[in-house]
Amino acid sequence: MKKFWPRSLLARNSVLLILLVTLTQFTTLAVFLVFIQKPRVNDAASLIASQIVMLDKLLAAVPARDRDLYVQAVQGVAQPPKHSIEIPTLGLAGFYRRYYLKVFLDSLHQQLPAGIQLRWEQAPGKKLWVKVNPAGQPYWIALAVEPSDHLSGLISAILLSVVLSLMALLTAYALQRRINRPLTSLARAATDVGKGGWPRPLSPEGPTEIKTVSLTFNHMLDGLAEMENTRAQMLAGISHDLRTPLTKLRLSLAMREQGKSTQDDFGRYFDDVDNILQQFIDYARGSATELTQPGDINQIITELTHDFTGLGQNFSLNLAPLPVFLFRPVSVMRLLTNLMQNAAKYGRTGLEVASWREQNVAKIAVRDCGPGVSEQDLLLIIKPFHRGAGTAARHNGSGLGLAIAHQIARQHGGDL
């Protein structure tokens, strides 16, 4: 079955439409034959049956000496033609006519009194022979049956239905092709991305669901472009930021022979390399894989403050009670650590961490009394590898601290 089932959506929908229209037509035809045509045939049989009963009663009421004259007047005979049949057989040819003739005769038999027989003459003319028994005397009387044009009307109705069905199928086919156009463009664009290409953004057209898919794909392309740009920046940043400590390390090795370099210098340079690489790893890894758990963020702030105090960097605390809520503790600790390290490195004085609640939002502020940054730099320094004016010359770093903090805040449904 799967071998013959079409693979494309257009072909499958076309087949389903054809089957649906065909089923509808057969259902309509069955309703017409059973609930419209068959009751008409039964009504005609009732009318004929009442006429036959009336004729039988009239002949029975006629005096016996005049009965033969009346029988001759209605073309009565003693025996029906030999080529007449009792019930017509149902062959493939003329099935419709023969079926309803059988229905007609069966209904007629049921409504006639016992003893009245029926025979059907097909040629030279369509006649219904009826055996009546007035006063015990049997006679066969022929009733002419006019041919019905119901078959021609049925054929016309079927032909009209077929034409309308074909028009519906053609219209549905055209609509399906229009629906498939954006899907085909989406498949082609996805193939280009898989081969390393970069397709143009898709045009949002078609039904709402397909528009949503196209817009989602466009957003995915934007995300991939941003990831590609970040990857290129990370590679360039690694090569650039590692060059300085490696150069210092090379000079230290050269000066060691002259006794002007100590073991502490080597350790410091290796720590610089390790810190730079760790920041790149943290930014690339993100925190989406860490599970959330309920906790008190003020407790994390307090613990970090004690750690910084041990390093000689004193932060004052101004913490308001916060409710317990879900967050990623390791990621939030990394976020706070980056902010507090920046405050201690660039601000140096007036170090403070505050927390408070506004409606359903927990807010945390890391403050210092340093020189600050210009408003133009505020939107730049949260981007990867962007640093404030003059900081690159005065301090080592990769420009990822605030980018990581901003990334973690956004992953928690917040902002920086």
LOROVEX-478943 format. One line per 3 residues: number of its first residue (from 1); their letters; for each residue z, x, y of N, C-alpha, C. Coordinates in steps of 0.05 Angstrom, whole numbers, plus 5000, padded with zeros to 4 digits. Each point is the difference from the previous one (the first is absolute). Layout:
NUM = A = Z/X/Y/Z/X/Y/Z/X/Y | ...
//
This chain:
1 = MKK = 5000/5017/4976/5000/4983/5024/5000/5017/5025 | 5016/5022/5000/5001/5017/5023/4973/5014/5005 | 4985/5004/4979/4974/5013/5003/4981/4984/5017
4 = FWP = 5001/4973/4997/4982/4982/5014/5012/4990/5027 | 5026/5004/5005/5012/4991/5024/4992/5018/5023 | 4990/4989/5023/4991/5017/5022/5022/5017/5011
7 = RSL = 4993/5023/5010/5020/5019/5011/5005/4996/5029 | 4979/4995/5015/5003/4998/5029/5013/4973/5008 | 5014/5000/5023/5013/4976/5010/4979/4979/5007
10 = LAR = 4978/5008/5011/4979/4981/5008/4989/4986/4975 | 4994/5015/4979/4989/4988/4975/5021/4982/4987 | 5025/5008/5000/5021/4983/4987/5003/4974/5015
13 = NSV = 5002/5002/5027/5003/4975/5015/4976/4982/4997 | 4975/5012/4999/4976/4984/4996/5001/4985/4973 | 5008/5014/4979/5002/4987/4974/5021/4978/5000
16 = LLI = 5023/5006/5013/5021/4979/5001/4991/4976/5016 | 4985/5004/5022/4989/4978/5015/4981/4983/4984 | 4982/5014/4985/4981/4986/4983/5014/4983/4979
19 = LLV = 5020/5012/4987/5015/4985/4980/5015/4977/5012 | 5011/5004/5024/5015/4979/5013/4982/4977/5008 | 4977/5006/5011/4981/4979/5008/4989/4986/4975
22 = TLT = 4994/5014/4979/4991/4988/4975/5021/4981/4989 | 5025/5009/4999/5021/4983/4990/5003/4975/5017 | 4998/5004/5026/5002/4977/5018/4978/4980/4995
25 = QFT = 4976/5009/4996/4977/4982/4996/5004/4985/4973 | 5008/5014/4979/5004/4986/4975/5023/4980/5002 | 5021/5007/5015/5022/4981/5003/4990/4975/5016
28 = TLA = 4985/5005/5021/4989/4977/5015/4982/4983/4983 | 4983/5012/4984/4982/4985/4982/5017/4984/4980 | 5021/5012/4989/5016/4985/4980/5014/4977/5013
31 = VFL = 5010/5004/5025/5013/4977/5014/4980/4978/5005 | 4975/5008/5008/4980/4979/5005/4993/4985/4975 | 4996/5014/4978/4992/4986/4975/5023/4982/4989
34 = VFI = 5024/5010/5001/5022/4986/4987/5011/4978/5017 | 5004/5005/5026/5014/4981/5017/4981/4983/5017 | 4974/5006/5001/4982/4984/5016/4978/4987/4982
37 = QKP = 4986/5018/4985/4977/4990/4985/5009/4983/4976 | 5020/5009/4985/5009/4985/4976/5010/4972/5007 | 5017/4997/5021/5008/4972/5008/4976/4982/5007
40 = RVN = 4979/5012/5012/4976/4984/5006/4987/4990/4975 | 4998/5018/4980/4987/4992/4974/5017/4978/4987 | 5026/5003/5000/5018/4980/4988/4997/4973/5015
43 = DAA = 4997/5000/5026/4996/4976/5015/4974/4986/4993 | 4979/5017/4997/4974/4989/4991/5002/4988/4973 | 5015/5013/4981/5003/4989/4973/5015/4973/5001
46 = SLI = 5020/4998/5018/5015/4975/5002/4982/4978/5010 | 4982/5006/5019/4982/4979/5010/4980/4991/4978 | 4989/5020/4985/4982/4992/4979/5014/4985/4978
49 = ASQ = 5025/5008/4993/5015/4986/4980/5005/4971/5008 | 5007/4995/5025/5004/4972/5009/4974/4984/4998 | 4977/5013/5006/4975/4985/4998/4993/4993/4971
52 = IVM = 5005/5019/4982/4994/4995/4972/5018/4977/4989 | 5026/5001/5007/5018/4979/4991/4991/4973/5011 | 4992/5000/5026/4990/4975/5012/4975/4989/4986
55 = LDK = 4981/5019/4994/4976/4992/4986/5006/4989/4972 | 5018/5012/4986/5008/4991/4974/5011/4971/5001 | 5017/4995/5021/5012/4974/5002/4979/4979/5008
58 = LLA = 4981/5008/5018/4980/4981/5008/4982/4992/4977 | 4991/5020/4983/4983/4994/4977/5016/4983/4980 | 5026/5004/4997/5015/4984/4982/5003/4971/5010
61 = AVP = 4998/4996/5026/5003/4973/5012/4973/4985/4999 | 4978/5015/4996/4974/4986/4999/4997/4985/4973 | 4988/4976/5000/4995/4986/4975/4984/5017/4981
64 = ARD = 5006/4997/4974/4987/5016/4980/4970/4998/4999 | 4989/4975/5007/4971/4997/4999/4986/5014/5023 | 5014/5005/5022/4988/5014/5023/5008/5029/5002
67 = RDL = 5016/5010/4981/5011/5027/5003/4978/5021/4997 | 4981/4996/4981/4979/5019/4996/4983/5004/5026 | 4995/4977/5014/4985/5002/5025/5014/5018/5021
70 = YVQ = 5026/4996/5002/5016/5017/5018/5000/5029/4992 | 5002/5004/4973/5000/5028/4991/4974/5014/5006 | 4977/4985/4996/4974/5011/5006/4998/5006/5030
73 = AVQ = 5012/4983/5017/4999/5004/5029/5014/5026/5008 | 5020/5008/4985/5014/5025/5007/4991/5023/4982 | 4977/4996/4987/4987/5021/4983/5018/5007/4977
76 = GVA = 5012/4980/4986/5016/5005/4977/4983/5002/4975 | 5009/5017/4981/4986/5003/4974/5021/5000/4978 | 4990/4998/4976/5018/5000/4977/5010/5027/4993
79 = QPP = 4983/5021/5004/5008/5028/4994/4992/5018/5023 | 5016/5020/5007/4993/5019/5021/4978/5019/4991 | 4987/5014/5017/4980/5020/4992/5012/5022/4982
82 = KHS = 4984/5010/4982/5010/5019/4980/5008/5027/5014 | 4986/5006/5022/5005/5026/5012/5025/4999/5019 | 5013/4978/5001/5024/4998/5016/5023/5013/4985
85 = IEI = 5020/5010/5014/5022/5014/4988/5026/4988/5009 | 5020/5004/4984/5026/4988/5006/5015/5015/5022 | 5002/5028/4997/5013/5016/5020/4982/5025/5005
88 = PTL = 4992/5006/5024/4982/5023/5004/5014/5026/4994 | 4986/5018/4988/5011/5027/4995/5000/5016/5025 | 5020/5019/5001/5003/5017/5024/4988/5027/4995
91 = GLA = 4976/5005/5009/4988/5026/4999/5003/5015/5026 | 4991/5025/5000/5002/5016/5025/4981/4989/5021 | 4977/4990/4992/4981/4989/5020/5010/4972/5007
94 = GFY = 5002/4996/5026/5009/4974/5010/5029/4994/4993 | 5016/5021/4999/5028/4997/4992/5014/4980/5019 | 4995/5003/5026/5014/4984/5019/4994/4970/4996
97 = RRY = 4974/4993/4996/4992/4972/4996/5012/4989/4973 | 4997/5017/4980/5009/4990/4973/5030/4997/4999 | 5015/5018/5014/5029/4998/5000/5009/4974/5013
100 = YLK = 4988/4993/5023/5009/4976/5014/4989/4975/4987 | 4978/5002/4985/4990/4978/4984/5020/4994/4978 | 5010/5021/4988/5020/4997/4978/5026/4987/5012
103 = VFL = 5008/5010/5024/5024/4989/5013/4995/4970/5006 | 4976/4994/5009/4993/4972/5007/5002/4982/4975 | 4988/5009/4977/5000/4984/4976/5028/4997/4988
106 = DSL = 5015/5022/5001/5027/4998/4989/5017/4981/5016 | 4998/5000/5026/5014/4982/5017/4991/4971/4996 | 4974/4997/4995/4989/4973/4995/5011/4989/4974
109 = HQQ = 5001/5016/4979/5010/4991/4974/5029/4991/5003 | 5016/5014/5016/5028/4994/5002/5004/4973/5015 | 4981/4992/5017/5004/4976/5015/4986/4975/4989
112 = LPA = 4984/5005/4979/4986/4977/4988/5016/4988/4977 | 4996/4975/4994/5014/4988/4977/4990/5012/4974 | 5016/4996/4979/4992/5010/4974/4976/4986/4990
115 = GIQ = 4983/5015/4986/4976/4988/4989/4975/5005/5017 | 5003/5008/5024/4977/5006/5018/4992/5029/4996 | 4976/5005/4991/4991/5027/4995/4981/5009/5023
118 = LRW = 4997/5026/5003/4983/5011/5021/4982/5022/4988 | 4976/5001/5010/4981/5021/4993/4985/5008/5025 | 4992/5025/5001/4987/5011/5023/4971/5008/4994
121 = EQA = 4982/4991/5017/4971/5007/4997/4993/5019/5023 | 4991/5024/4993/4994/5020/5020/4972/4997/5011 | 4980/4994/4982/4972/4998/5008/4988/4976/4985
124 = PGK = 4979/4988/5011/4985/5007/5025/5016/4994/5026 | 5018/4982/4999/5017/4994/5023/5029/5000/4992 | 5017/5006/5019/5029/5001/4994/5010/4972/4998
127 = KLW = 5009/4993/4976/5011/4973/4996/5026/5001/4984 | 5017/4981/5006/5025/4997/4985/4998/4975/4983 | 5000/5002/4973/4998/4977/4983/5028/4992/4992
130 = VKV = 5005/4973/5004/5026/4989/4995/4998/4978/4979 | 5017/5001/4979/5000/4980/4979/5021/4979/5006 | 4991/4975/5007/5018/4978/5005/4999/4981/4977
133 = NPA = 5021/4983/4997/5002/4982/4977/5007/4972/5010 | 4982/4987/5015/5006/4973/5009/5001/4980/4976 | 5022/4987/4996/5003/4980/4979/4994/5013/4973
136 = GQP = 5007/5026/4996/4997/5013/4974/4971/5010/4995 | 4982/4996/5019/4972/5008/4996/4996/5026/5015 | 4993/5023/4986/4997/5026/5013/4973/5002/5014
139 = YWI = 5001/5011/5024/4976/5006/5016/5003/5028/5013 | 4978/5014/5003/5000/5026/5015/4985/4995/5027 | 5014/5005/5021/4989/4995/5027/4999/5027/5015
142 = ALA = 4977/5006/5013/4996/5025/5014/5007/4997/5029 | 5017/5018/5010/5007/5002/5028/4987/5025/5012 | 4984/4996/5021/4987/5023/5012/5020/5016/5016
145 = VEP = 5000/5026/4998/5018/5018/5014/4984/5017/5019 | 5005/4997/5026/4986/5015/5020/5010/5029/5000 | 4982/5019/5001/5009/5028/5001/5015/5005/5026
148 = SDH = 5021/5016/4996/5017/5006/5023/4992/5027/5013 | 5003/5002/5026/4993/5024/5014/5025/5018/5005 | 5021/4994/4985/5025/5016/5004/4995/5029/4993
151 = LSG = 4982/5005/4980/4995/5028/4992/4987/5015/5022 | 4980/4988/5013/4987/5014/5022/5019/5005/5023 | 5018/4981/5005/5020/5004/5021/5019/5022/4993
154 = LIS = 5007/5002/4974/5018/5021/4991/4986/5027/5002 | 4975/5001/4993/4985/5026/5002/4999/5008/5030 | 4994/4981/5017/4999/5007/5029/5027/5010/5010
157 = AIL = 5022/4987/4991/5026/5009/5008/5006/5028/4989 | 4992/5006/4975/5005/5026/4989/4984/5021/5015 | 4975/4994/5006/4983/5019/5015/5012/5005/5028
160 = LSV = 5009/4979/5013/5012/5004/5026/5026/5017/4998 | 5015/4995/4979/5025/5015/4996/4993/5029/4995 | 4979/5006/4984/4992/5027/4995/4992/5014/5025
163 = VLS = 4984/4987/5017/4991/5012/5025/5024/5006/5018 | 5019/4981/5003/5024/5004/5016/5017/5023/4988 | 5001/5002/4974/5015/5021/4987/4988/5028/5007
166 = LMA = 4973/5001/4998/4986/5025/5006/5005/5008/5029 | 4999/4980/5018/5006/5006/5029/5028/5011/5003 | 5019/4987/4986/5028/5009/5002/5003/5028/4989
169 = LLT = 4986/5006/4977/5002/5027/4989/4988/5021/5018 | 4977/4993/5012/4988/5019/5019/5018/5006/5024 | 5012/4978/5011/5018/5004/5022/5024/5016/4992
172 = AYA = 5011/4994/4977/5024/5016/4991/4992/5029/4994 | 4976/5004/4990/4991/5028/4995/4997/5015/5027 | 4989/4987/5020/4998/5013/5026/5028/5006/5012
175 = LQR = 5018/4981/4998/5027/5005/5010/5014/5022/4984 | 4996/5001/4974/5012/5021/4984/4990/5028/5007 | 4974/5001/5006/4988/5025/5008/5012/5009/5027
178 = RIN = 5005/4981/5018/5013/5007/5025/5028/5010/4996 | 5014/4987/4981/5028/5008/4994/5000/5028/4987 | 4980/5005/4983/4999/5026/4986/4992/5023/5018
181 = RPL = 4988/4995/5023/4991/5021/5017/5023/5018/5009 | 5022/4989/5011/5022/5018/5008/5013/5013/4976 | 5000/4987/4977/5012/5012/4976/4983/5024/4991
184 = TSL = 4973/4997/5002/4982/5022/4993/5004/5023/5020 | 5003/4994/5025/5005/5021/5020/5027/5014/4994 | 5020/4984/4992/5026/5012/4994/4998/5019/4976
187 = ARA = 4985/4991/4979/4997/5017/4976/4985/5026/5007 | 4979/4997/5017/4985/5024/5008/5017/5019/5016 | 5017/4989/5019/5017/5017/5016/5021/5014/4983
190 = ATD = 5012/4985/4980/5020/5012/4983/4987/5022/4983 | 4975/4997/4991/4987/5021/4985/4996/5024/5018 | 4992/4996/5025/4997/5023/5018/5026/5015/5004
193 = VGK = 5022/4985/5002/5026/5013/5003/5007/5016/4975 | 4994/4989/4977/5005/5014/4975/4984/5025/4997 | 4976/5001/5012/4984/5024/4999/5006/5020/5022
196 = GGW = 5020/4994/5016/5007/5018/5022/4987/4994/5026 | 4985/4978/5002/4987/4992/5025/5019/4985/5018 | 4989/4993/5023/5016/4985/5019/4983/4977/5011
199 = PRP = 5002/4976/4988/4984/4977/5009/5008/4989/5027 | 4982/4985/5011/5007/4986/5024/5020/4977/4995 | 5016/4992/5019/5017/4976/4996/4984/4975/4993
202 = LSP = 5011/4984/4982/4986/4976/4991/5002/4979/5022 | 4979/4984/5001/4999/4977/5019/5015/4977/4987 | 5021/4990/5013/5015/4977/4988/4985/4974/5002
205 = EGP = 4987/4992/4978/4985/4975/4999/5005/4987/4973 | 4991/4974/4999/5004/4985/4975/5026/4984/5001 | 5008/4990/4977/5025/4984/4999/5024/5016/5008
208 = TEI = 5022/4986/5005/5025/5012/5010/5009/5022/4980 | 5000/4995/4974/5010/5019/4981/4983/5026/5001 | 4973/4997/5002/4983/5024/5001/5004/5015/5027
211 = KTV = 5004/4985/5022/5006/5013/5025/5025/5016/4998 | 5020/4989/4987/5026/5014/4997/4996/5026/4984 | 4983/4998/4978/4995/5024/4984/4985/5021/5017
214 = SLT = 4981/4992/5016/4985/5019/5017/5018/5013/5021 | 5017/4984/5013/5019/5011/5019/5019/5019/4987 | 5010/4993/4976/5018/5017/4986/4987/5027/4993
217 = FNH = 4975/4998/4991/4985/5024/4994/4996/5018/5025 | 4994/4987/5023/4998/5015/5025/5026/5014/5007 | 5023/4986/4996/5026/5012/5005/5004/5023/4981
220 = MLD = 4991/4997/4975/5003/5022/4981/4984/5024/5009 | 4975/4995/5010/4984/5022/5010/5014/5014/5023 | 5012/4984/5018/5015/5013/5022/5023/5017/4990
223 = GLA = 5014/4989/4980/5023/5015/4988/4990/5026/4987 | 4977/4998/4985/4989/5024/4987/4992/5020/5021 | 4988/4990/5022/4992/5019/5021/5024/5014/5012
226 = EME = 5021/4984/5004/5024/5012/5011/5013/5020/4981 | 5000/4993/4974/5010/5019/4980/4983/5025/4999 | 4974/4997/5002/4982/5023/4999/5005/5018/5025
229 = NTR = 5004/4987/5023/5006/5015/5024/5027/5014/4998 | 5020/4986/4989/5026/5012/4996/4999/5023/4981 | 4985/4997/4978/4997/5022/4981/4988/5025/5013
232 = AQM = 4978/4995/5016/4988/5023/5013/5020/5013/5020 | 5015/4983/5014/5020/5011/5019/5022/5015/4985 | 5008/4989/4977/5021/5014/4985/4991/5027/4990
235 = LAG = 4975/5001/4990/4990/5026/4991/4998/5020/5023 | 4990/4990/5023/4998/5017/5024/5028/5008/5010 | 5018/4980/4999/5028/5006/5009/5014/5020/4983
238 = ISH = 4996/4998/4973/5013/5019/4982/4990/5028/5005 | 4973/5002/5002/4989/5027/5005/5009/5011/5027 | 5003/4983/5020/5007/5009/5026/5030/5007/5002
241 = DLR = 5017/4982/4990/5029/5004/5002/5010/5022/4983 | 4987/5004/4977/5010/5022/4982/4991/5027/5010 | 4980/5000/5017/4990/5026/5009/5021/5016/5016
244 = TPL = 5016/4985/5016/5020/5014/5017/5022/5013/4983 | 5014/4985/4982/5021/5014/4984/4988/5021/4981 | 4975/4996/4990/4988/5020/4983/4994/5025/5015
247 = TKL = 4991/4996/5025/4994/5024/5017/5026/5015/5006 | 5021/4985/5006/5026/5013/5005/5010/5015/4974 | 4995/4987/4977/5008/5012/4975/4985/5026/4995
250 = RLS = 4974/5000/5007/4983/5024/4996/5010/5022/5019 | 5006/4993/5024/5010/5020/5019/5027/5011/4991 | 5017/4982/4989/5026/5009/4991/4997/5020/4977
253 = LAM = 4981/4994/4982/4995/5019/4978/4991/5027/5010 | 4983/4999/5021/4991/5025/5011/5022/5015/5014 | 5018/4985/5014/5022/5013/5015/5023/5008/4982
256 = REQ = 5000/4989/4976/5022/5007/4981/4999/5029/4993 | 4975/5010/4998/4998/5028/4994/5012/5018/5022 | 5001/4989/5024/5011/5015/5023/5030/4993/5004
259 = GKS = 5010/4982/4982/5028/4993/5002/5007/4981/5023 | 4980/4987/5011/5005/4982/5022/5002/4970/4992 | 4998/4994/4973/5001/4973/4991/5022/4997/4978
262 = TQD = 5014/4978/5001/5023/4996/4982/4993/4978/4979 | 5018/4998/4981/4997/4980/4979/5003/4972/5012 | 5016/4997/5021/5003/4973/5012/4974/4991/5013
265 = DFG = 4985/5019/5011/4974/4992/5012/4982/4988/4979 | 4999/5013/4976/4983/4989/4979/5009/4972/4992 | 5027/4996/4997/5010/4974/4992/4993/4979/5021
268 = RYF = 5002/5007/5025/4994/4980/5021/4970/4992/5000 | 4983/5020/4995/4971/4993/4999/4993/4983/4976 | 5013/5007/4978/4995/4983/4976/5011/4972/5004
271 = DDV = 5022/4997/5014/5011/4973/5006/4981/4985/5018 | 4987/5014/5019/4980/4986/5017/4977/4990/4983 | 4990/5016/4982/4978/4992/4983/5009/4976/4983
274 = DNI = 5024/5001/4989/5010/4978/4983/5003/4974/5016 | 5011/5002/5025/5003/4976/5016/4974/4988/5007 | 4980/5016/5007/4973/4990/5007/4988/4985/4976
277 = LQQ = 5001/5013/4977/4988/4987/4976/5015/4975/4993 | 5027/5000/5003/5015/4976/4993/4993/4977/5018 | 4995/5005/5025/4992/4978/5018/4973/4989/4993
280 = FID = 4982/5017/4992/4974/4990/4991/5003/4983/4975 | 5016/5010/4982/5004/4985/4975/5013/4973/5005 | 5020/4999/5018/5014/4975/5006/4980/4980/5013
283 = YAR = 4984/5010/5018/4981/4981/5013/4979/4990/4980 | 4990/5018/4983/4979/4991/4981/5012/4981/4979 | 5025/5005/4992/5012/4984/4979/5008/4973/5010
286 = GSA = 5010/4998/5024/5009/4974/5011/5026/4991/4986 | 5006/4975/5002/5024/4989/4988/4996/4973/4986 | 4974/4993/4997/4995/4973/4989/5009/4998/4971
289 = TEL = 5003/5023/4986/5008/4998/4971/5030/4998/4997 | 5015/5005/5021/5029/4999/4997/5009/4971/5001 | 5019/4993/4982/5010/4973/4998/5020/4994/5022
292 = TQP = 4999/4975/5010/5020/4992/5020/5026/4992/4987 | 5022/5003/5014/5026/4992/4990/5018/4994/5024 | 5019/4982/4996/5018/4993/5022/5018/5022/5008
295 = GDI = 5005/5002/5026/5018/5022/5009/5007/4996/5030 | 5018/5017/5009/5009/5000/5028/4988/5025/5013 | 4982/4995/5019/4986/5022/5013/5019/5016/5018
298 = NQI = 5021/4988/5010/5020/5014/5016/5013/5022/4984 | 5004/4996/4974/5012/5020/4983/4982/5025/4998 | 4974/4995/4998/4981/5023/4999/5001/5015/5026
301 = ITE = 5001/4986/5023/5001/5013/5026/5026/5017/5002 | 5022/4989/4991/5026/5015/5001/4999/5025/4984 | 4988/4998/4975/4999/5024/4983/4982/5021/5012
304 = LTH = 4977/4992/5012/4982/5019/5012/5013/5014/5024 | 5016/4984/5015/5013/5011/5024/5020/5022/4992 | 5015/4996/4978/5018/5021/4990/4984/5025/4991
307 = DFT = 4977/4996/4988/4984/5022/4991/4990/5017/5024 | 4991/4986/5021/4991/5014/5024/5023/5014/5014 | 5024/4988/4999/5024/5012/5012/5006/5027/4987
310 = GLG = 4996/5000/4973/5005/5025/4986/4980/5022/5008 | 4977/4992/5010/4980/5019/5010/5003/5007/5029 | 5021/4990/5013/5006/5005/5028/4985/4982/5019
313 = QNF = 4990/4977/4990/4986/4981/5017/5016/4974/5000 | 5014/4995/5022/5018/4977/5001/4987/4975/5011 | 5000/4979/4984/4989/4974/5009/5024/4981/5004
316 = SLN = 5000/4986/5022/5020/4979/5004/4988/4974/4988 | 5018/4982/4990/4992/4976/4986/5008/4976/5017 | 4982/4981/5001/5005/4974/5013/4988/4979/4982
319 = LAP = 5014/4994/4978/4989/4983/4979/5013/4973/5001 | 4984/4979/5001/5009/4972/4998/4997/4992/4970 | 5017/4981/4991/4998/4991/4972/4972/4989/4994
322 = LPV = 4989/5008/4978/4974/4990/4991/5003/4987/4973 | 4986/4979/4994/5002/4987/4974/4986/5018/4978 | 5009/4996/4976/4987/5014/4977/4973/4987/4995
325 = FLF = 4979/5017/4999/4973/4990/4995/4985/5020/4982 | 4977/4993/4991/4984/5016/4982/4984/5021/5015 | 5002/5025/4991/4983/5022/5011/4999/5022/4980
328 = RPV = 4982/5020/5005/4997/5023/4983/5018/5022/5011 | 5022/5006/4987/5020/5018/5011/4990/5029/5005 | 4985/5011/4981/4990/5027/5004/4980/5001/5023
331 = SVM = 4983/4980/5002/4980/5000/5021/5013/4996/5027 | 5020/4982/5002/5014/4996/5025/5015/5025/5008 | 5012/5014/4981/5014/5025/5006/4980/5021/5011
334 = RLL = 4976/5001/4988/4979/5019/5010/4992/4992/5029 | 4997/4974/5005/4993/4991/5027/5021/5008/5020 | 5026/4995/4994/5022/5006/5019/5002/5031/5003
337 = TNL = 4996/5014/4978/5002/5029/5001/4979/5012/5019 | 4976/4990/4998/4978/5010/5018/5007/4994/5029 | 5009/4976/5006/5006/4993/5027/5024/5017/5011
340 = MQN = 5020/5003/4984/5024/5016/5009/4993/5030/5003 | 4982/5009/4982/4992/5028/5002/4984/5004/5026 | 4982/4981/5007/4985/5002/5025/5019/5000/5024
343 = AAK = 5020/4982/4999/5019/4998/5022/5015/5026/5004 | 5009/5012/4977/5015/5025/5001/4982/5023/5009 | 4975/5000/4991/4982/5022/5007/4990/4999/5028
346 = YGR = 4991/4976/5009/4988/4998/5026/5019/4990/5022 | 5019/4983/4993/5018/4990/5020/5025/5017/5005 | 5012/5008/4978/5023/5019/5000/5026/4989/5011
349 = TGL = 4998/4984/5021/5025/4989/5012/5000/4970/5000 | 5023/4988/5002/5003/4971/5001/4991/4987/4975 | 5005/5012/4977/4991/4989/4974/5017/4976/4993
352 = EVA = 4986/4978/4992/5014/4975/4994/4983/4984/4980 | 5014/4986/4983/4986/4980/4982/5014/4974/5003 | 4985/4979/5006/5011/4973/5005/4986/4980/4981
355 = SWR = 5014/4979/4993/4988/4979/4984/5011/4973/5009 | 4984/4980/5000/5008/4973/5007/4981/4980/4988 | 5006/4975/5003/4984/4978/4988/4991/4981/5021
358 = EQN = 4974/4994/5000/4988/4980/5017/4987/4978/4982 | 5013/4977/5000/4990/4978/4983/5000/5010/4971 | 4977/5001/4987/4999/5009/4972/4988/5028/4998
361 = VAK = 5002/5016/5021/4988/5026/5000/5023/5021/5004 | 5000/5020/4982/5019/5023/5004/4986/5021/5016 | 5013/5009/5022/4988/5020/5017/5017/5026/5000
364 = IAV = 4987/5022/4999/5013/5026/4999/4987/5018/5022 | 5016/5014/5016/4990/5017/5021/5012/5028/4997 | 4983/5020/5000/5009/5028/5001/4994/5010/5028
367 = RDC = 5020/5007/5015/4997/5007/5028/5007/5029/5005 | 4988/5011/5021/5007/5027/5010/4993/5002/5029 | 5009/5021/5013/4995/5004/5029/4981/5023/5005
370 = GPG = 4980/5002/4982/4980/5021/5004/4979/4993/5021 | 4979/5016/5002/4980/4996/5021/4983/4975/4994 | 4999/4990/4976/4984/4976/4994/4970/5006/4999
373 = VSE = 4984/4979/4996/4971/5003/4999/4988/4980/5019 | 4975/5005/5008/4987/4982/5018/4991/4975/4985 | 4995/4978/5015/4992/4975/4988/4973/5003/4985
376 = QDL = 4983/5018/5010/4975/5004/4986/5004/5012/4972 | 5021/5016/4997/5005/5013/4975/5015/4982/4980 | 5012/4978/5009/5016/4983/4983/4984/4989/4976
379 = LLI = 4976/4991/5005/4983/4989/4978/4987/5022/4984 | 4999/5025/5010/4987/5021/4985/5019/5015/4981 | 5025/5003/5008/5018/5016/4984/5008/4988/4974
382 = IKP = 4995/4973/4996/5006/4988/4974/4976/5002/4981 | 4978/5012/5010/4977/5004/4982/5002/5027/4987 | 4989/5003/4976/5002/5025/4985/4989/5023/5016
385 = FHR = 5014/5023/5000/4991/5025/5012/4998/5000/5030 | 5011/4979/5014/5001/5000/5029/5028/5007/5009 | 5002/5018/5019/5026/5009/5010/4999/4998/5030
388 = GAG = 5024/4998/5011/5003/4998/5029/4990/5024/5014 | 4992/4997/5025/4989/5022/5016/5021/5023/5002 | 4992/5024/4992/5017/5023/5003/5019/5005/4976
391 = TAA = 5003/4980/4983/5019/5004/4977/4989/5019/4979 | 4974/5000/4997/4988/5017/4980/5004/5029/5006 | 5001/5006/5026/5004/5028/5007/5029/5008/4997
394 = RHN = 5019/4981/5004/5028/5007/5000/5014/4997/4973 | 4989/4983/4983/5013/4994/4974/4980/5000/4978 | 5009/5009/4976/4984/4998/4976/5000/4971/4990
397 = GSG = 4979/4992/4986/4999/4974/4988/4971/4992/4994 | 4997/4978/4986/4974/4991/4992/4991/4975/5014 | 5017/4988/5016/4993/4975/5014/5000/4976/4982
400 = LGL = 5017/5000/4978/5000/4978/4981/5027/4985/5001 | 5020/5010/5014/5027/4988/4998/5000/4971/5010 | 4989/4995/5024/4999/4973/5010/4980/4983/4985
403 = AIA = 4978/5012/4990/4981/4985/4985/5012/4989/4974 | 5017/5017/4987/5014/4991/4976/5020/4978/5007 | 5015/5003/5022/5019/4980/5009/4986/4974/5006
406 = HQI = 4978/5001/5013/4985/4976/5007/4989/4987/4974 | 4991/5016/4982/4990/4989/4974/5022/4985/4985 | 5023/5012/4999/5023/4987/4985/5008/4975/5014
409 = ARQ = 5001/5000/5027/5008/4976/5014/4981/4977/4995 | 4974/5006/5000/4980/4979/4995/5002/4990/4972 | 5006/5017/4981/5003/4991/4972/5024/4982/4996
412 = HGG = 5019/5000/5018/5023/4983/4999/4996/4975/5018 | 4976/4996/5010/4994/4977/5017/5010/5004/5028 | 5006/5025/5008/5009/5005/5027/4981/5017/5016
415 = DL = 5010/5013/5020/4983/5017/5017/5018/5022/5012 | 4986/5020/5012/5014/5023/5011/4995/5000/5030
//
